[in-house]
Amino acid sequence: MAYKIGKKRALGCTVLVTALSIAAVTLTPIGPLFVYGWLVPIISPVIPKPDDVPARAKAEYHWKGFGLTWYWEDRVSGGCARWWAAESYGGEPVRGLSVFEGGASCEDGKATIYRLSFLDHAAFGSGENRWPYEKCPFDLSEVSVRRLLTQIEELIDVSSGPIQTKMLEDTRSEIKQIGQLGLRAQQFGCRVNSE
């Protein structure tokens, strides 16, 4: 009988030590570095999503970036759009959009548009440019501009939140100005030449 009580006590202590060890690793600075990256995708179905993030979004944790980040994709004519949602360090919502052409999935496509909600412009293309950033190394034909407009219009139709809708409307406005203002280089890709 004493052997059974001792065995139960040992098992209880083992469970307690294991639980405390897991809590210490998860809740200390070690957690974000080594645990959250693999744990968050597993538990993402039960993590509350921000208001305008669709139910199909999957969560990931990036300890070098915005932390908990939600990702989802929308199909567009001739390509794919990948969204992400997070909170800035000040708690403000942050959104990002990448549109890809070609390929069955976003990973197989070529990046054509990139926009962040906290910037006042979209980037077109994704190639790295040399300093000083001046003339864009490529032009967008009227056909390309129409295709980009079609893709943005399709995304506006399925948009699920005010931040995303504003980003898309601003991008649409910029695309319409490409023919008149042209493009200028930035570090990656080009933006509408507004100067």
Buried (B, 14 or more C-beta within 10 A) or exposed (E): EEEEEEEEEEEEEEEEEEEEEEEEBBEEEEBBEEBBBEEBEEEBEEEEBBEBBBEEBEBBBBEEEBBBBBBBBBBBEBBBBBBBBBBEEEEEBBBBBBBBBEEEEBEEBEBBBBBBBEEEBBBBBBEEBEEEBEEBEEEBEEEBBEBBBEBBEBBBEEBBBEBBBEBBEBBBEBBBEBEEBBBBBBEBBBBBBEE
